[in-house]
């Protein structure tokens, strides 16, 4: 594996940045930024990027894993779809083309060194978005993506960084939500909730950890009842951000973090999931059920303890209901069956 450079640069085509969010987690968005920083956008032959498994685990914030969990993680990356708009010669939208960002992911052990590696390759359809484009793009140093703590923050950074040279950007509130991957009903019609939980949090994060800062204000006509429809963002260079974290430093930090907390986090997760089943099953049985969930559920769900709990509780309650109608002799086997059927 090549030595990690201190100043990776992300070069991103504008049309790729404007594509509506495709439910990427923070870790997946960060990984994509790292992927873009490690390829040479002028050379399509660099499309396959190789990571040491230990580095990949740190980037994706993975603790204790097995091969089934790794399949879940890589399959999630391979499932990410982008919908690229099609415009006619008058720049009028006439349709779109959908395809995956990545086409292949290989996890393999080097037999000579016994070290594990992961290689990922861009989808053929995605190559024009990633390589050999001459205009309509922007760049940023990778460190800007490493300390941000949510997908909203990372996407907000990229959306504003693209317009840094212009100095401002006007966005419809609903369009901004779509670009950030926020459901239009998540904050209802209350702009103050969106302001407090998203806009102001992003503003603080970008000021603390990136090379730009922004202010914003309502723009243009308001809707019914004074509803804010558009926002104008003023973008400036930020000279007060935190230290420029290198990729190497970031990976080392994450490795230390998981070395310290990994066993405790895993044990607490298993205990928490046991409660979803009213502590009916042994610790080893809960681990088996959890591994089945890893195999069958989306990566984003597995990373969320509460979603895992709700899923398992729902299955357990269903088993209790079925048991009332007809006695289930092996309740653990039944739980394994209904979890596996979630494919």
C-alpha positions in Angstrom: 0.0 0.0 0.0 1.4 3.4 -0.9 2.4 5.8 1.9 -0.4 8.1 3.0 0.3 11.6 1.9 -0.2 14.6 4.1 -2.2 16.7 1.7 -4.7 14.7 -0.2 -6.9 16.9 -2.5 -10.5 16.0 -3.5 -11.4 17.1 -7.0 -15.2 16.8 -7.5 -17.2 17.5 -10.6 -20.1 20.0 -10.0 -22.8 17.8 -11.4 -21.7 15.0 -9.0 -21.9 17.4 -6.1 -25.4 18.6 -7.1 -26.9 15.1 -7.2 -29.5 14.5 -4.5 -28.2 12.6 -1.5 -28.5 8.8 -1.8 -28.7 7.9 1.9 -25.0 7.6 2.5 -23.9 7.5 6.1 -21.3 9.9 7.3 -18.7 7.1 7.1 -19.7 6.3 3.5 -19.5 10.0 2.5 -16.2 10.3 4.2 -14.9 7.1 2.5 -16.0 8.5 -0.9 -14.1 11.7 -0.3 -11.0 9.7 0.6 -11.5 7.6 -2.5 -11.6 10.8 -4.6 -8.5 12.1 -2.9 -6.6 8.9 -3.6 -7.3 8.6 -7.3 -5.7 10.7 -10.0 -8.6 12.4 -11.7 -6.5 12.8 -14.9 -5.8 9.1 -15.1 -8.6 6.6 -15.3 -6.1 3.8 -14.6 -6.1 4.8 -11.0 -9.8 3.8 -10.6 -9.0 0.9 -8.3 -8.0 2.0 -4.8 -6.5 -0.3 -2.2 -6.7 0.0 1.5 -5.1 -2.0 4.3 -8.0 -3.5 6.2 -7.0 -1.8 9.4 -7.1 1.6 7.6 -10.5 0.8 6.1 -11.9 -0.2 9.5 -10.7 3.1 11.0 -12.1 5.1 8.1 -15.5 3.4 8.4 -15.4 3.4 12.2 -15.8 -0.3 12.4 -15.0 -2.1 15.7 -15.0 -5.8 16.1 -16.0 -7.4 12.7 -16.2 -10.7 11.0 -16.5 -11.6 7.3 -20.3 -11.4 7.3 -20.3 -7.9 8.7 -17.6 -6.9 6.2 -19.9 -8.2 3.4 -22.7 -6.0 4.8 -20.4 -2.9 4.8 -19.0 -3.4 1.3 -22.4 -4.4 -0.1 -23.8 -1.1 1.2 -21.1 0.8 -0.6 -21.8 -1.1 -3.8 -25.5 -0.3 -3.6 -25.1 3.4 -3.7 -27.0 4.8 -6.7 -26.6 8.2 -8.3 -29.2 9.7 -10.6 -27.6 12.1 -13.1 -30.0 14.5 -14.8 -30.2 14.6 -18.6 -30.6 18.1 -20.1 -31.2 19.2 -23.7 -29.2 21.8 -25.6 -31.3 24.5 -23.8 -30.4 23.2 -20.4 -33.9 21.9 -19.8 -34.3 18.7 -17.7 -35.6 15.9 -19.9 -34.8 12.8 -17.8 -32.0 11.1 -15.8 -29.7 8.1 -15.8 -29.2 6.0 -12.7 -26.2 3.9 -11.9 -23.9 2.7 -9.1 -20.9 4.7 -8.0 -18.8 1.5 -7.4 -19.0 -1.8 -9.3 -16.7 -4.1 -7.5 -15.2 -4.6 -4.1 -12.6 -7.2 -3.2 -11.6 -8.3 0.3 -8.5 -10.4 0.2 -5.6 -11.6 2.3 -2.0 -11.3 1.0 -0.7 -14.9 1.6 2.9 -13.7 1.9 2.3 -11.1 4.6 -1.0 -12.5 6.0 -2.3 -8.9 5.9 -5.9 -8.3 4.7 -6.7 -5.6 2.1 -9.8 -4.1 0.5 -9.9 -2.9 -3.1 -12.7 -0.9 -4.6 -13.3 0.0 -8.2 -15.6 2.7 -9.7 -18.5 1.7 -11.9 -17.9 2.1 -15.6 -20.9 4.5 -15.9 -19.4 6.7 -13.1 -16.0 7.2 -14.8 -17.0 10.4 -16.6 -18.0 11.9 -13.3 -14.7 10.9 -11.7 -12.0 11.2 -14.3 -10.7 13.4 -17.2 -13.1 16.3 -16.8 -11.6 19.7 -17.6 -14.2 22.2 -16.2 -17.1 22.7 -13.9 -15.4 21.2 -10.8 -14.1 22.3 -7.4 -11.4 21.1 -5.1 -10.8 20.9 -1.4 -8.1 19.5 0.9 -9.2 16.2 2.4 -8.7 17.3 6.0 -11.9 19.4 5.7 -14.0 16.1 5.6 -12.3 14.3 8.4 -13.5 16.0 11.6 -17.1 16.7 10.6 -19.5 14.7 12.7 -22.6 14.1 10.5 -23.5 13.6 6.9 -25.4 16.9 7.0 -22.2 18.7 7.9 -20.1 17.1 5.2 -22.6 17.7 2.5 -23.2 21.3 3.6 -19.4 21.8 3.4 -19.3 20.5 -0.2 -22.4 22.4 -1.3 -20.9 25.7 0.0 -17.3 25.0 -0.9 -18.4 24.7 -4.6 -19.5 28.4 -4.5 -16.7 29.8 -2.4 -15.2 31.8 -5.2 -18.6 33.3 -6.0 -19.0 34.2 -2.3 -22.7 33.3 -1.9 -25.3 30.7 -2.8 -29.1 30.8 -2.9 -31.0 27.6 -2.2 -34.6 26.8 -1.8 -35.2 25.3 1.6 -36.8 22.2 0.1 -34.0 21.8 -2.4 -31.4 22.1 0.4 -33.1 19.3 2.4 -33.0 17.1 -0.7 -29.3 17.8 -1.2 -28.6 17.0 2.4 -30.7 13.8 2.3 -33.3 15.1 4.8 -36.9 13.9 4.3 -39.1 16.9 3.6 -41.4 16.0 6.5 -38.6 15.4 9.0 -38.9 18.9 10.5 -42.5 19.5 9.4 -43.2 23.1 8.4 -41.3 24.5 11.4 -38.3 26.3 10.0 -36.9 27.0 13.5 -36.4 23.3 14.1 -34.5 22.9 10.8 -32.5 26.1 11.7 -31.6 24.9 15.2 -30.8 21.2 14.4 -29.2 21.5 11.0 -28.3 25.0 9.8 -26.8 26.3 13.1 -25.1 23.0 13.9 -23.5 23.0 10.4 -22.5 26.6 10.8 -20.6 25.9 14.0 -19.0 22.7 12.7 -17.7 24.3 9.5 -16.3 27.2 11.5 -14.5 24.9 13.9 -13.1 22.3 11.4 -13.0 23.5 7.8 -11.4 26.2 5.7 -14.7 28.1 5.1 -17.4 29.7 7.2 -20.8 31.0 6.4 -23.7 33.1 7.5 -27.2 32.9 6.0 -30.5 34.8 5.8 -34.0 34.4 4.3 -34.1 35.4 0.6 -36.8 36.4 -1.8 -40.5 36.2 -1.3 -42.0 34.2 1.6 -44.7 31.6 1.3 -48.1 31.3 3.0 -48.1 32.4 6.6 -44.6 34.0 6.2 -43.0 30.6 5.5 -39.3 30.9 4.5 -38.8 29.4 1.1 -35.3 30.4 0.1 -32.0 31.0 1.9 -29.0 33.0 0.9 -25.6 31.7 2.2 -22.6 34.0 2.4 -19.4 32.1 2.2 -16.0 33.3 3.3 -12.5 31.9 3.8 -12.0 30.7 7.4 -8.7 31.4 9.0 -9.7 30.2 12.5 -10.4 26.5 11.9 -8.8 23.7 13.8 -5.6 21.9 12.9 -5.3 20.4 9.5 -5.7 16.7 10.2 -4.0 14.4 7.9 -5.5 11.1 6.7 -2.7 9.3 8.5 -3.4 11.1 11.7 -7.1 10.5 11.4 -6.7 6.8 10.9 -4.3 6.5 13.8 -6.8 8.4 16.1 -9.6 6.1 15.1 -7.5 3.0 15.7 -6.7 4.2 19.2 -10.3 5.0 19.8 -11.6 1.6 18.9 -8.7 -0.1 20.7 -9.9 1.5 23.9 -13.7 1.2 23.6 -14.3 -1.7 21.3 -15.0 -4.6 23.7 -17.1 -2.5 26.0 -19.2 -1.1 23.1 -19.8 -4.6 21.8 -20.8 -6.1 25.1 -23.1 -3.2 25.9 -24.8 -3.6 22.5 -25.4 -7.3 23.1 -26.9 -6.5 26.5 -29.1 -3.9 25.0 -30.4 -6.2 22.3 -31.0 -8.9 24.9 -33.5 -6.5 26.6 -35.4 -6.4 23.3 -36.1 -10.1 23.8 -37.0 -9.7 27.5 -33.6 -11.4 28.3 -35.1 -14.7 27.2 -32.0 -15.9 25.3 -28.4 -16.4 26.4 -25.6 -14.0 25.5 -24.3 -16.5 22.9 -27.8 -16.8 21.4 -28.1 -13.0 21.2 -24.7 -12.8 19.4 -26.0 -15.4 16.9 -29.2 -13.3 16.3 -27.1 -10.1 16.0 -24.8 -11.8 13.4 -27.9 -12.8 11.4 -29.0 -9.2 11.5 -25.6 -8.1 10.2 -26.0 -10.5 7.3 -29.6 -9.4 6.4 -30.0 -5.7 7.4 -28.8 -2.5 5.7 -25.5 -1.2 7.0 -27.1 2.0 8.1 -29.5 0.1 10.4 -26.7 -2.1 11.9 -24.8 1.0 12.9 -27.7 2.4 14.8 -28.3 0.5 18.1 -31.8 1.9 18.5 -32.8 0.7 15.1 -31.4 -2.7 15.8 -33.3 -2.8 19.1 -36.6 -1.8 17.4 -36.1 -4.5 14.7 -35.4 -7.2 17.2 -38.2 -6.2 19.5 -40.6 -6.2 16.5 -39.5 -9.8 15.6 -39.7 -10.9 19.3 -43.2 -9.4 19.7 -44.3 -11.2 16.5 -43.0 -14.5 17.8 -45.0 -13.9 21.1 -48.2 -13.3 19.1 -47.7 -16.4 17.0 -46.9 -18.4 20.1 -50.3 -17.5 21.5 -52.0 -19.0 18.5 -49.8 -22.1 18.3 -47.1 -23.1 20.7 -43.6 -22.6 19.3 -41.3 -25.4 20.6 -37.9 -23.9 19.8 -38.3 -20.2 20.2 -34.6 -19.4 19.5 -34.8 -21.3 16.2 -38.0 -19.5 15.3 -36.3 -16.1 15.9 -33.4 -17.1 13.7 -35.9 -18.1 10.9 -37.9 -14.8 11.0 -34.7 -12.7 11.1 -33.2 -14.6 8.1 -36.5 -14.0 6.2 -35.7 -10.3 6.2 -33.5 -10.7 3.1 
